[in-house]
Amino acid sequence: MKHSPISMRHAFDFAWPTFKKHFGLFTAVLLTILAAWAVLEIVVIAGQRFGILLWAVMHLTFLILVAGVELGLLQICRALSDEKVPTFADTFAHLPLGPKFLAAQILYFLMVVIGLLLLVVPGVYLGVRYALFGFCFAGGETNLLRCFHQSALLTKSATTGLLWILAALLLLNALGACLLALGLFITVPLSVLIMTDVHRQLTTPPPTESSPIPLG
């Protein structure tokens, strides 16, 4: 299925007003991740006498929790795109899928890193083609291979446009991180909302011309 070129303006026009309207909700989600990290550090420091085992268990637990929260964030953004009204409780609605989503994230990371080591270009290409795997997962496709396959199909005719959008979002979040990381409270939700609209643009069938109504 062919689509019109991705519209960054359309994505931003959805993302910015939505972010401003639901700023408190997005801040609460990110503070949840920050609180989980703080608990992780406290437990790891307090339990140093237990050695590497506690360190490994706590970090794995943290990563699974964050993956589940990230999945909840994707679902919140999808709901906003559908003009629904999500709540903070939706952040934790998909925690049981945290381990599987974490596995998908690790797989994506490995593909990109290995591709970057192979003369950079393959890593960039794989990063773009499979960039929407999270939205496919959040859409209900929890089989990892089919999830990545769906992303590849969606981005097949939009690779160049998506590459520039991802590059712009990477720069945006780098700037957010430079502002004592406080800027990430703006740039991260804004980036997810923009990618939500990009995914919506690529999954919405292109308009078809209506047949002319015969006269007389």
Secondary structure as GFF3:
##gff-version 3
##sequence-region A 1 216
A	DSSP	alpha_helix	8	21	.	.	.	ID=ss1
A	DSSP	alpha_helix	23	46	.	.	.	ID=ss2
A	DSSP	three_ten_helix	48	50	.	.	.	ID=ss3
A	DSSP	alpha_helix	52	81	.	.	.	ID=ss4
A	DSSP	three_ten_helix	88	92	.	.	.	ID=ss5
A	DSSP	three_ten_helix	95	97	.	.	.	ID=ss6
A	DSSP	alpha_helix	98	117	.	.	.	ID=ss7
A	DSSP	alpha_helix	121	129	.	.	.	ID=ss8
A	DSSP	alpha_helix	133	138	.	.	.	ID=ss9
A	DSSP	alpha_helix	144	155	.	.	.	ID=ss10
A	DSSP	alpha_helix	159	178	.	.	.	ID=ss11
A	DSSP	alpha_helix	184	203	.	.	.	ID=ss12
###
